[in-house]
Amino acid sequence: MDGTGRVLARLARQVEVGLATVDLSLAQYRFLALLAEGSSAASALASGLTVSRPSVTAVADGLVSRGLVERRADGDDRRVVGHTLTAKGRQMPDHYCWKKGHFGSVSSPIGTQITQAVGFAWAAKLKKDDLVALVYFGEARPARTSSTTG
């Protein structure tokens, strides 16, 4: 395995560890992210997850049982089943504040924020997108600088 492969393997492992704190698998996280972007048909989700349609059903089953996703029948074709995020599901991992500007607001534990930013940056690099990833966190109090101290 080359250096890039090792970095990706470590990154994936760190994301899995972070997601375990909210009891999500990587496949479930990706499923929620795809739904947040608007994909809802099983075939589109399978393509986005690079898995078979039966695998999408298995991932969806776990999310439906936890109240994060709902299934809905297509009004025109009963064979087509769509998926939507529930209110609880919309509160999960990562939602865009400003999608056009690629500005995401992460509502997950701090343990996943760094790895999400690295994953975003890596995806941008692979797509050759000219984007920057930024992550910050702290104690939610003003820094002690000359402008904030008396």
TAVENPE-V292935 format. One record per residue. N is the residue number from 1. RES is the residue in three letters. PHI is phi in whole degrees, -180 to 180 (* if undefined). Layout:
n & res & phi
N & RES & PHI
N & RES & PHI
This chain:
n & res & phi
1 & MET & *
2 & ASP & -79
3 & GLY & -59
4 & THR & -64
5 & GLY & -62
6 & ARG & -66
7 & VAL & -62
8 & LEU & -64
9 & ALA & -64
10 & ARG & -67
11 & LEU & -62
12 & ALA & -60
13 & ARG & -65
14 & GLN & -65
15 & VAL & -63
16 & GLU & -61
17 & VAL & -63
18 & GLY & -63
19 & LEU & -69
20 & ALA & -62
21 & THR & -68
22 & VAL & -113
23 & ASP & 57
24 & LEU & -123
25 & SER & -85
26 & LEU & -62
27 & ALA & -63
28 & GLN & -65
29 & TYR & -61
30 & ARG & -64
31 & PHE & -60
32 & LEU & -62
33 & ALA & -64
34 & LEU & -64
35 & LEU & -64
36 & ALA & -63
37 & GLU & -84
38 & GLY & 117
39 & SER & -71
40 & SER & -137
41 & ALA & -74
42 & ALA & -56
43 & SER & -65
44 & ALA & -68
45 & LEU & -66
46 & ALA & -61
47 & SER & -65
48 & GLY & -66
49 & LEU & -91
50 & THR & 52
51 & VAL & -135
52 & SER & -79
53 & ARG & -61
54 & PRO & -61
55 & SER & -67
56 & VAL & -62
57 & THR & -60
58 & ALA & -64
59 & VAL & -65
60 & ALA & -62
61 & ASP & -55
62 & GLY & -64
63 & LEU & -74
64 & VAL & -66
65 & SER & -65
66 & ARG & -93
67 & GLY & 77
68 & LEU & -94
69 & VAL & -137
70 & GLU & -119
71 & ARG & -94
72 & ARG & -142
73 & ALA & -79
74 & ASP & -74
75 & GLY & -65
76 & ASP & -95
77 & ASP & -141
78 & ARG & -64
79 & ARG & -74
80 & VAL & -93
81 & VAL & -117
82 & GLY & -101
83 & HIS & -129
84 & THR & -135
85 & LEU & -76
86 & THR & -83
87 & ALA & -58
88 & LYS & -65
89 & GLY & -67
90 & ARG & -69
91 & GLN & -85
92 & MET & -80
93 & PRO & -41
94 & ASP & -147
95 & HIS & -128
96 & TYR & -75
97 & CYS & -84
98 & TRP & -146
99 & LYS & -60
100 & LYS & -59
101 & GLY & -89
102 & HIS & 57
103 & PHE & -106
104 & GLY & -103
105 & SER & -113
106 & VAL & -93
107 & SER & -112
108 & SER & -100
109 & PRO & -62
110 & ILE & -54
111 & GLY & -58
112 & THR & -106
113 & GLN & -64
114 & ILE & -65
115 & THR & -67
116 & GLN & -65
117 & ALA & -65
118 & VAL & -65
119 & GLY & -62
120 & PHE & -61
121 & ALA & -64
122 & TRP & -65
123 & ALA & -62
124 & ALA & -62
125 & LYS & -64
126 & LEU & -63
127 & LYS & -83
128 & LYS & 61
129 & ASP & -84
130 & ASP & -89
131 & LEU & -127
132 & VAL & -124
133 & ALA & -106
134 & LEU & -134
135 & VAL & -134
136 & TYR & -146
137 & PHE & -160
138 & GLY & -176
139 & GLU & -94
140 & ALA & 58
141 & ARG & -142
142 & PRO & -64
143 & ALA & -70
144 & ARG & -87
145 & THR & -126
146 & SER & -63
147 & SER & -81
148 & THR & -113
149 & THR & -110
150 & GLY & -91
